[in-house]
Amino acid sequence: MLTDSEGKFRFEQNTETIANILASKPGFYASPEYGDAGNFYLQSTQLAMPLELRLYPEALLTGVVLAPDGTPLSGISVSAMRSIYDDSARRWMPVGQGQTDSHGNFRIPVPAGQYRLQTRYVLRDRTIGEAVLPVAVPSVSSGDTSQLIRIHSGEEETFELRPAVSPTHTVGISHAGSDRGFMRISARASNGGTLQVNSTAGNGDETRIQLPQGTYTLTARLMASADAAEMAETTITVPDHDISGVILRFSPVPSIPLELVADGSSNADGTPPALSQLGLVLNSEQADSDGGYVGVGPSSKNNQTFFFLAAPGNYRLVGRNSGTWYIKSASYGDSDLLTQNLVVAPGASGIPIRITVSSETGSLQGTVKLNGNPAAAWVYLIPNGPSAQANYTTRSSSTGSYNFAHLPPGSYQAIAFERQHAVDYRTAGSLSPFDNHASSVTINVGDKPTLNLDAVPAAEVIP
């Protein structure tokens, strides 16, 4: 059905008891949130009520890609990577892509949000071995989120990208410490950009790759077996000619065992969950080849013993409730993994991560109102103390009622939004624009307090 000149619509003689309504228009998005299609699910009691649907104008990321000498680069793929949060970690997701025209220009329509523009490593002319190196705005090596491109609905921002263009040279690589498995090599440039390079067989056991002049960190990883991995890393400088004799020395990726312990005060009649049911992930802050964040899930042997294969680095452990159980504590030696990062050192092994679960929980109930009327809304509950789960989310019914069961005891901030609003609520100031809608609540074991909330209208969340 098409709306009239005033944007109004009306479905006549509707006999359905439930409905799914979605509005669409070229150049607009039904929701500013990543992963939210913008659908409205209505019950029979709502079908006779006036409904307001909002569409959000697209934003435009435009610009030009030039060689260092100012020559336009045509046929270069430019990606718009959006910074999103999915309740466990912040990641980069590709949401738009454009290719430069004969003048080097590109145009990418995107929903409002936080972005980075980037190009990939391209072998532009194989006959002379010329490559276009990756470039990003802001730089991949910058971890400062304040430098992200922030663009609102209906806005247009223009950028100039100047990737380096350089001839490539052959790099001969041999490896020690492993002779099994498929080896994939990546090269990280000094500006943080990652080059996924193709390898070819050289003389004997030598592997050859092509790289432009510059300094790179080469990383290779292979699966030595179903439950063991090996990796190697070295830094090289490629001069203005071919080189050989680079050696990758493989060593085992640390295998960190997982142990599950049921808290002694928990209900003795309950059966603790399996480790595989707790959604355990080690999130690394090291950017991957697309600028996202590396998540390591547990591996298992015969589905009986579980472990993380985690390369050396810093990780944050996240998890979720399972049924009536929650993660009460997580430790690695003397480290409390609910308050500290897991630091994996080269060669680390043997020391387990101990996960303690408890079924001593409470609950929360209440009603959500929107502009004074009970309404369906998204309800977010954010723990103030240490927690493996960053927040708890539910959706209130059409009568406004909501319920959280099996919550860990502790203090929380609670807030409701008319539309989905996924952000990292652990970040200081994330609720500041909506302070008049947020409430505090304390959950004790066995209690079920009532907390009523006034939802943030969609109009107050400016995309």
C-alpha positions as CSV (number, residue, x, y, z in Angstrom):
1,M,0.0,0.0,0.0
2,L,1.2,3.5,-0.8
3,T,0.8,6.4,1.6
4,D,-1.0,9.5,0.5
5,S,0.4,13.0,0.1
6,E,0.3,13.5,3.9
7,G,2.1,10.2,4.6
8,K,-1.1,8.6,5.8
9,F,-2.2,5.0,5.2
10,R,-5.2,2.9,6.2
11,F,-5.8,-0.9,5.8
12,E,-9.6,-1.3,5.4
13,Q,-11.6,-4.3,6.6
14,N,-8.7,-6.0,8.3
15,T,-9.6,-9.4,9.8
16,E,-6.2,-10.4,11.1
17,T,-5.6,-10.7,14.8
18,I,-1.8,-10.0,14.5
19,A,0.1,-8.0,11.9
20,N,3.6,-7.3,10.8
21,I,4.0,-3.8,9.3
22,L,7.0,-2.4,7.6
23,A,7.4,0.9,5.7
24,S,10.0,1.4,3.0
25,K,11.0,4.1,0.6
26,P,14.1,4.4,-1.7
27,G,16.8,6.5,0.0
28,F,15.5,5.9,3.5
29,Y,16.0,3.3,6.2
30,A,13.3,1.9,8.4
31,S,15.6,1.8,11.5
32,P,18.9,3.5,12.3
33,E,20.0,0.4,14.3
34,Y,22.2,-2.2,12.7
35,G,20.3,-5.5,12.4
36,D,16.9,-4.0,13.0
37,A,14.7,-4.3,10.0
38,G,12.2,-1.8,11.4
39,N,9.2,-4.1,11.5
40,F,6.3,-3.4,13.8
41,Y,4.6,-6.5,15.3
42,L,1.0,-5.7,16.4
43,Q,-1.5,-7.6,18.5
44,S,-5.3,-7.5,17.9
45,T,-5.7,-4.8,20.6
46,Q,-3.3,-2.5,18.7
47,L,-4.7,-2.9,15.2
48,A,-7.4,-0.3,15.7
49,M,-5.0,2.3,17.2
50,P,-3.3,5.0,15.1
51,L,0.3,4.0,14.3
52,E,3.2,6.3,13.6
53,L,6.0,4.9,11.4
54,R,9.4,6.7,11.1
55,L,11.7,6.5,8.1
56,Y,15.3,7.8,8.3
57,P,17.0,9.5,5.3
58,E,20.2,7.8,4.2
59,A,23.5,9.5,4.8
60,L,26.2,9.7,2.1
61,L,29.9,9.0,2.3
62,T,31.5,10.4,-0.8
63,G,35.0,11.2,-2.0
64,V,37.9,10.5,-4.3
65,V,40.7,8.0,-4.3
66,L,44.0,9.5,-5.6
67,A,47.5,8.2,-6.1
68,P,50.3,10.0,-4.2
69,D,50.9,12.1,-7.3
70,G,47.3,13.2,-7.5
71,T,46.3,10.8,-10.3
72,P,42.7,9.5,-9.9
73,L,42.6,5.8,-9.2
74,S,39.7,4.0,-11.0
75,G,38.2,0.6,-10.2
76,I,39.2,0.8,-6.5
77,S,36.7,-0.8,-4.1
78,V,35.9,1.5,-1.1
79,S,34.1,-0.1,1.9
80,A,32.1,1.7,4.6
81,M,32.7,-0.2,7.9
82,R,30.2,0.5,10.6
83,S,31.1,0.3,14.3
84,I,28.4,-1.7,16.0
85,Y,27.9,-3.4,19.4
86,D,26.3,-6.8,19.8
87,D,26.0,-7.2,23.6
88,S,29.5,-8.8,23.9
89,A,32.0,-6.7,21.9
90,R,32.3,-3.8,19.5
91,R,33.0,-4.8,16.0
92,W,33.3,-3.5,12.5
93,M,30.7,-4.6,10.0
94,P,30.7,-3.8,6.2
95,V,27.4,-2.0,5.4
96,G,28.2,-0.3,2.1
97,Q,30.6,-0.5,-0.7
98,G,31.4,1.6,-3.8
99,Q,33.8,1.4,-6.7
100,T,35.7,4.5,-8.0
101,D,34.8,5.7,-11.4
102,S,37.2,7.0,-14.1
103,H,37.7,10.2,-12.1
104,G,38.4,8.2,-8.8
105,N,35.1,9.3,-7.3
106,F,33.0,7.1,-5.1
107,R,29.5,7.4,-3.4
108,I,28.3,5.1,-0.6
109,P,24.8,5.5,0.9
110,V,24.7,4.3,4.5
111,P,22.4,4.6,7.6
112,A,23.4,7.0,10.3
113,G,26.2,5.8,12.5
114,Q,29.9,5.6,13.2
115,Y,32.1,4.6,10.4
116,R,35.5,4.0,8.9
117,L,36.3,4.1,5.2
118,Q,38.8,1.7,3.9
119,T,40.3,0.2,0.7
120,R,41.9,-3.2,0.3
121,Y,45.3,-4.3,-1.0
122,V,45.0,-4.6,-4.8
123,L,47.6,-5.9,-7.3
124,R,46.8,-3.3,-9.9
125,D,49.1,-4.3,-12.7
126,R,50.4,-7.9,-12.5
127,T,52.6,-7.4,-15.7
128,I,54.8,-4.8,-13.9
129,G,54.0,-6.0,-10.4
130,E,52.3,-2.8,-9.2
131,A,50.1,-2.7,-6.1
132,V,47.8,-0.3,-4.4
133,L,48.2,-0.5,-0.6
134,P,45.3,-0.4,1.8
135,V,44.3,2.9,3.4
136,A,41.7,3.8,6.0
137,V,40.1,6.9,7.4
138,P,40.6,7.0,10.4
139,S,43.7,4.9,10.4
140,V,43.3,1.3,11.4
141,S,46.2,1.7,13.9
142,S,44.2,4.4,15.8
143,G,42.2,2.9,18.6
144,D,40.6,6.2,19.5
145,T,36.9,5.9,18.8
146,S,36.6,9.7,19.0
147,Q,38.2,9.9,15.6
148,L,35.5,7.8,13.9
149,I,33.4,9.3,11.2
150,R,30.1,10.2,12.8
151,I,27.3,10.9,10.3
152,H,23.6,11.7,10.9
153,S,20.6,11.0,8.7
154,G,20.5,13.2,5.6
155,E,24.1,14.4,5.9
156,E,26.9,14.0,3.4
157,E,30.6,13.9,4.2
158,T,33.4,13.9,1.6
159,F,36.8,12.4,2.0
160,E,40.1,12.2,0.0
161,L,41.9,8.8,0.2
162,R,45.5,8.6,-0.9
163,P,46.8,5.1,-0.8
164,A,50.4,4.3,-1.6
165,V,51.1,2.8,-5.0
166,S,54.2,0.8,-5.2
167,P,55.9,-2.0,-7.3
168,T,55.9,-5.4,-5.6
169,H,58.9,-7.7,-4.9
170,T,59.2,-11.4,-4.3
171,V,59.7,-12.5,-0.7
172,G,61.0,-16.1,-0.3
173,I,59.9,-17.7,3.0
174,S,60.8,-20.9,4.6
175,H,59.3,-22.2,7.9
176,A,60.5,-24.2,10.8
177,G,58.7,-26.1,13.6
178,S,55.9,-27.5,11.5
179,D,55.4,-29.4,8.3
180,R,51.6,-30.0,8.5
181,G,48.5,-28.2,7.6
182,F,47.5,-25.3,5.2
183,M,49.4,-22.1,5.9
184,R,47.8,-18.8,5.3
185,I,50.0,-15.7,5.5
186,S,48.9,-12.1,6.2
187,A,51.1,-9.0,6.3
188,R,50.3,-6.0,8.6
189,A,51.8,-2.8,7.3
190,S,53.3,-0.1,9.6
191,N,50.1,2.0,9.2
192,G,48.0,-0.9,10.6
193,G,46.5,-2.0,7.3
194,T,46.4,-5.8,6.6
195,L,47.4,-7.4,3.3
196,Q,46.0,-10.8,2.6
197,V,48.6,-12.2,0.2
198,N,48.6,-15.2,-2.1
199,S,51.5,-17.6,-1.8
200,T,53.1,-19.8,-4.5
201,A,55.5,-22.6,-4.2
202,G,59.2,-21.7,-4.7
203,N,62.3,-23.9,-4.9
204,G,62.3,-26.8,-2.5
205,D,60.3,-26.0,0.6
206,E,60.3,-22.2,-0.1
207,T,57.0,-20.3,-0.2
208,R,56.9,-17.0,-2.2
209,I,54.7,-14.0,-1.7
210,Q,54.6,-10.6,-3.4
211,L,54.9,-7.4,-1.2
212,P,55.5,-3.7,-1.9
213,Q,58.5,-2.0,-0.4
214,G,58.1,-1.3,3.3
215,T,58.1,-2.9,6.8
216,Y,55.6,-5.6,7.6
217,T,54.7,-8.0,10.4
218,L,54.1,-11.4,8.8
219,T,51.7,-13.8,10.6
220,A,51.0,-17.3,9.6
221,R,48.7,-19.8,11.3
222,L,47.9,-23.5,10.6
223,M,45.9,-26.2,12.2
224,A,48.3,-29.0,13.2
225,S,45.4,-31.2,14.1
226,A,41.7,-31.0,15.0
227,D,42.5,-29.6,18.5
228,A,45.9,-28.0,18.1
229,A,47.1,-24.9,16.1
230,E,50.5,-23.4,15.4
231,M,51.4,-19.9,14.5
232,A,54.5,-17.9,13.5
233,E,55.2,-14.2,13.4
234,T,58.1,-12.2,12.2
235,T,58.9,-8.6,11.1
236,I,60.6,-8.0,7.8
237,T,61.6,-5.0,5.7
238,V,61.2,-5.3,1.9
239,P,63.7,-3.1,0.0
240,D,63.5,-2.2,-3.6
241,H,64.3,-5.7,-4.8
242,D,63.4,-9.3,-4.3
243,I,64.6,-11.0,-1.0
244,S,64.8,-14.5,0.3
245,G,65.8,-16.3,3.5
246,V,62.8,-15.1,5.6
247,I,62.1,-17.8,8.2
248,L,58.8,-18.3,10.0
249,R,59.3,-20.3,13.2
250,F,56.1,-22.0,14.2
251,S,55.2,-22.7,17.8
252,P,52.0,-24.1,19.4
253,V,49.1,-21.7,20.0
254,P,48.5,-21.8,23.8
255,S,45.8,-24.2,24.8
256,I,44.0,-22.9,27.9
257,P,41.8,-25.5,29.7
258,L,38.3,-24.6,31.0
259,E,36.9,-25.9,34.3
260,L,33.3,-25.6,35.5
261,V,32.5,-25.4,39.2
262,A,29.0,-25.1,40.8
263,D,28.8,-22.7,43.7
264,G,28.3,-24.5,46.9
265,S,25.3,-22.4,48.0
266,S,23.4,-23.2,44.8
267,N,20.4,-25.5,44.7
268,A,21.7,-29.0,45.1
269,D,18.7,-30.4,43.1
270,G,19.6,-28.3,40.0
271,T,21.9,-29.5,37.2
272,P,24.6,-27.1,36.3
273,P,24.9,-26.1,32.6
274,A,27.6,-27.5,30.3
275,L,30.4,-25.1,29.4
276,S,29.2,-25.1,25.9
277,Q,25.9,-23.5,27.1
278,L,27.5,-20.4,28.7
279,G,28.3,-18.6,25.4
280,L,31.9,-18.2,26.5
281,V,34.1,-16.0,24.1
282,L,37.5,-14.4,24.5
283,N,37.3,-11.0,22.7
284,S,40.6,-9.5,21.7
285,E,41.1,-5.8,21.1
286,Q,43.5,-6.5,18.3
287,A,42.0,-5.5,14.9
288,D,41.5,-8.3,12.4
289,S,42.0,-7.9,8.6
290,D,38.7,-6.1,8.3
291,G,39.2,-3.9,11.3
292,G,36.9,-5.9,13.5
293,Y,37.6,-7.7,16.8
294,V,38.9,-11.2,17.1
295,G,36.6,-13.5,19.1
296,V,37.9,-16.9,20.2
297,G,35.3,-19.5,21.2
298,P,36.0,-22.7,23.1
299,S,37.1,-25.9,21.3
300,S,36.4,-29.4,22.7
301,K,37.8,-32.9,22.7
302,N,35.0,-35.4,22.2
303,N,32.6,-32.8,23.6
304,Q,33.9,-33.6,27.1
305,T,36.9,-31.3,27.8
306,F,36.9,-27.7,26.7
307,F,39.7,-25.3,26.0
308,F,40.6,-22.0,24.3
309,L,43.2,-21.9,21.5
310,A,44.2,-18.3,22.0
311,A,47.2,-16.6,20.5
312,P,49.4,-14.5,22.8
313,G,47.6,-11.2,23.6
314,N,45.0,-9.5,25.8
315,Y,41.4,-10.8,25.9
316,R,38.2,-10.0,27.7
317,L,36.1,-13.0,28.7
318,V,32.3,-12.7,28.1
319,G,29.5,-15.1,28.6
320,R,25.8,-15.4,29.3
321,N,23.3,-17.0,31.6
322,S,22.1,-20.5,30.9
323,G,18.6,-21.3,32.2
324,T,18.6,-20.7,36.0
325,W,22.4,-20.4,36.2
326,Y,24.7,-17.5,35.8
327,I,28.5,-17.0,35.8
328,K,29.3,-15.9,39.4
329,S,33.1,-15.8,38.9
330,A,35.8,-16.5,36.4
331,S,39.5,-16.8,37.4
332,Y,42.8,-17.6,35.7
333,G,45.4,-18.1,38.3
334,D,45.3,-14.9,40.4
335,S,43.4,-12.9,37.8
336,D,39.7,-12.1,38.2
337,L,38.5,-12.3,34.6
338,L,35.3,-10.4,35.4
339,T,37.3,-7.3,36.3
340,Q,40.6,-7.9,34.4
341,N,41.7,-8.9,31.0
342,L,43.1,-12.3,30.3
343,V,46.8,-12.0,29.4
344,V,48.0,-14.9,27.3
345,A,51.8,-15.2,27.2
346,P,53.7,-17.2,24.6
347,G,53.9,-20.8,25.6
348,A,51.1,-20.5,28.2
349,S,49.4,-23.7,28.9
350,G,48.2,-25.9,31.8
351,I,46.7,-23.2,34.0
352,P,42.9,-23.5,33.6
353,I,40.2,-20.8,33.4
354,R,37.9,-21.7,36.3
355,I,34.2,-20.8,35.7
356,T,32.0,-20.8,38.8
357,V,28.3,-20.8,38.2
358,S,25.4,-20.2,40.7
359,S,21.7,-20.7,40.6
360,E,21.1,-18.2,43.5
361,T,19.2,-15.6,41.6
362,G,16.4,-13.0,41.8
363,S,13.9,-11.6,39.3
364,L,12.5,-8.3,38.2
365,Q,9.1,-7.2,36.8
366,G,7.4,-4.1,35.8
367,T,5.5,-2.1,33.2
368,V,6.8,0.2,30.5
369,K,4.9,3.3,29.4
370,L,5.5,5.4,26.3
371,N,4.2,8.9,26.4
372,G,2.0,7.9,29.4
373,N,0.5,4.8,27.8
374,P,1.5,1.1,28.3
375,A,3.5,0.0,25.3
376,A,5.8,-2.6,23.8
377,A,9.4,-1.5,24.2
378,W,13.0,-2.7,24.5
379,V,14.1,-3.0,28.1
380,Y,17.8,-3.0,29.0
381,L,19.2,-4.0,32.4
382,I,22.9,-3.1,32.9
383,P,24.9,-4.5,35.9
384,N,26.8,-2.0,37.9
385,G,29.2,-4.6,39.2
386,P,31.5,-7.2,37.6
387,S,29.6,-9.4,35.2
388,A,30.4,-11.7,32.3
389,Q,27.2,-10.5,30.6
390,A,27.3,-6.8,29.7
391,N,23.5,-6.3,29.8
392,Y,20.2,-8.2,29.8
393,T,17.6,-7.4,27.2
394,T,13.9,-8.2,26.9
395,R,10.9,-6.8,25.2
396,S,7.7,-5.7,27.0
397,S,4.4,-7.0,25.8
398,S,1.7,-4.8,24.1
399,T,0.3,-4.1,27.6
400,G,3.7,-2.8,28.7
401,S,4.5,-5.7,31.1
402,Y,8.0,-7.2,31.2
403,N,9.8,-9.8,33.3
404,F,13.4,-10.8,33.9
405,A,13.9,-14.2,35.5
406,H,17.0,-15.7,37.1
407,L,19.1,-12.5,37.4
408,P,22.4,-12.4,39.3
409,P,22.0,-10.5,42.6
410,G,23.4,-7.0,42.6
411,S,22.6,-3.4,41.5
412,Y,21.5,-2.5,38.0
413,Q,20.6,0.5,35.8
414,A,17.4,0.0,33.9
415,I,16.1,1.8,30.8
416,A,13.6,1.2,28.1
417,F,13.5,2.4,24.4
418,E,10.7,2.5,22.0
419,R,13.0,1.1,19.3
420,Q,16.0,-1.2,19.7
421,H,19.1,0.7,20.9
422,A,22.2,-1.5,21.0
423,V,25.3,0.3,22.5
424,D,28.0,-0.6,24.9
425,Y,26.2,0.4,28.1
426,R,29.4,-0.2,30.2
427,T,30.9,2.8,28.6
428,A,30.8,5.9,30.9
429,G,28.2,8.3,29.8
430,S,26.3,5.9,27.5
431,L,23.0,6.7,29.4
432,S,23.7,10.4,30.0
433,P,21.4,11.7,27.2
434,F,18.6,9.7,28.7
435,D,19.1,10.2,32.4
436,N,15.5,11.2,33.0
437,H,14.4,7.8,31.7
438,A,17.0,5.6,33.6
439,S,16.3,4.0,37.0
440,S,18.3,2.1,39.5
441,V,17.3,-1.2,41.1
442,T,18.9,-3.8,43.4
443,I,18.2,-7.5,43.0
444,N,18.5,-9.8,46.0
445,V,18.4,-13.6,46.0
446,G,14.8,-14.9,45.9
447,D,13.3,-11.4,45.5
448,K,11.2,-10.0,42.6
449,P,10.9,-6.3,42.9
450,T,8.7,-4.2,40.6
451,L,10.2,-1.4,38.5
452,N,8.1,0.7,36.2
453,L,9.8,2.5,33.3
454,D,9.1,5.4,31.0
455,A,10.5,4.5,27.6
456,V,12.7,6.8,25.5
457,P,10.6,7.8,22.4
458,A,12.2,7.1,19.1
459,A,12.2,10.8,18.4
460,E,14.6,11.5,21.2
461,V,17.2,9.1,19.8
462,I,18.5,11.3,17.0
463,P,20.2,9.1,14.3
